[in-house]
């Protein structure tokens, strides 16, 4: 993507009077939100949030909007807020600190795309096998924009996107957060096992 964490951090630290017009310009229903809970790989959780380029005119604005939307998902079991009440301190604290080369290792777009593809395909496969497993079935769910779906119905949303550009926010064996760009949209993919984070965007 044509942005970096420094740009995001600087934009988020701008006066709230400059940030509010951006946050309030996009309604929640402009986002496509895919939430996944799986028994695969120690009950991994994931969410994929995307925003059409017709709504967000550049990658920097889209990144902030996407991070804010995901933070809403993470916080829905606790303190809730509207898009217009962005908690930029939480966004900065969760994603915009510690972007050192040692932490992220600067994965290439190809590496991030491969990892994203693998995770989505693994979760889809786990969902199909879960349907035949009485023990695992309660631990697996897919929601598209808040509505529960079975794996076959949700299949179009679980196809790995054709990534043109990407930037890692976290890139570890049990926690992956990737901002990405496709021909028609911007997206943020978050995946983790419960041991990797106290937040749970799929509950």
N, C-alpha and C positions, 0 to 999 in steps of 0.2 A: 504494500500500500504506500501511497505517497505521503505518509505521515510517520511520525515516530513518537515514542512515549513522552519525550520532552515537549513536543507540540501539544499533546493532550494535557499534560500537567499544567503548562502555561495557560492554556485556554480555560481549564477548570479553575484556575486561581484568579482569573479576571474578575472584576467587580460583578456582583450578582446582577446588576442592572444590565450588563452586557450579555450575561448567560441566560437570563430568564426568557428573552424573546425566542431564543433557540429552543429551549425546553418546552415552551408553551405552543410552539408552532406545529408540533406533530402530535396528533391524537393517538391514544393507545391502540386503537383498532387499525392503524396503519402498519403495525408490526405483525409479522407471522411468528408465532411462538410455538415451538415444538418442545415438549417436556417429556423426559424419559426416566423411568425408574426400572432397573433391571436387577435380576439376581446374578447376572453374569459378572465375573471378576469381583467377587466380594460385594455384591449389591451396588454396582456402579450407578451413578446418577449423571444425567446430562441435560442440557438445554441448548437449543439452536434458535437464535432470534435473528430475523432478517428484516430489512427495510428497503423498499424499492428506491432506486436512484431518482425516480421522479419526485420522491418526497425529500430525500436528503441530497443536496446538490454537490457535496464534497465529502471526502473520506474522513476529515477531521470532525465535522459536525455529526456525521453518521456514527462515528466511534463513540462520541459522548452520549448520543441518544441511545445507542445500543447498550452501553454500559449502565446507563441509568435504568433502562427497562429490565435488564437482568437483575440489578440490585432490587428492584421492586419485587421480582419473583422470589429472590432470596429472603426478603423481609416479610413476605405475606403472612408468615406464621407469627410475626411479632408486630413491631410498629409499622403501620402502613402509611404510605404517602402517595400523592398524585404525581404525575409527571411534572407538574408545575412546582412541586415542592422538592426538587432534587436535593439529595443529601450529598453534595459534592465532596464533603469531608470523608464520607464512607467510600465513595468511588476512588478518591485519591489514595486513601489508606489501603484499600483492597487491591487495586490494580496498578497504581501509578508510583509505587515506591520499589526500590531495589531492582531497577532495570539494569543491572550490571552485566557485563559480558559473562562473568563467572556464573551468574544465576541462570541466565537464559541460554547461554552458549550460541546465540545468534543462529538458530536453525534456519535452513534455507526454505524458500517457498515450497520446493518439492518435498522436503522432509515434513513440513507442516501439513501439506495436502495429503501426503501418504498416511500420516497419523490420523488425520480427521476422517479420511475414507475408511481406514481400518476400524476406528471406533464406531462409526455409524453402521458399518456392515456387521460388526460383532454384536452390537445391540440388537439389530434386526434379526440376526440368526438366533440370538438368545431368546428373543420374543417368540419366534416360531417354535422353538423347542419348549419354551415355557408353557405354551398353550396345551401341550400334551402332558404336562407335569403338574399334578394336583398340589404337590408340596410347594413348588416355586410360584405357581400362578398368582397368589395374593401379593407377591413381592414385585410383580411386573405391571407396569402401566404406561400407556402412551396418551398424552393429551395434546391436541392441536387447538391452539387458541382457547384453552380451558375445557375443551370437550373431549371426553375419553373416546378412544378409538381402538379397534383391534389392529393387529399388525398388517393384515391385508388392506384394510381401509386406509391406514396411515402410510402405506408403502411409498406413495409419491413424495411425501415429506421427508422420508428417510434416505432418499437417494443422495449419495455424496454430491455436493455442488461442484460445478466446474470452476475451480478457483483460478483467477487471473493474478491476484496479488494477495499477500497475507502478512500478518505481523503477530508474533507470539507475545502474549502478556504473561502467561505461565506455560512452561513446557517441561513437565516432569513425568516420571513413569506413572504417577497416580493423580496427576492434576494437570489438565491441559486447558488453556484459555487462548483462543486464536481469533483475532479479527481478520476477516477476509473480504475480498471483493470478487464478484462475478460480473458477467456482462451487464446484468440488469439490476443488481442489488448489492447491498453491503450486509455483512452478517457477523455475528459473534457466537462462537461455539464454545461451550463450557462443559467439561467432563471431569468427574472426580469420583474417587471412592470415598465413603463416609469418613474414613480415617484421615483423609487428606485435608478435610475442611469441616468446620462446624456448620457451615451454611448448607442449605439443601433447597435448590431451586425447583425441585420436583414434588415437594410435599404438599 
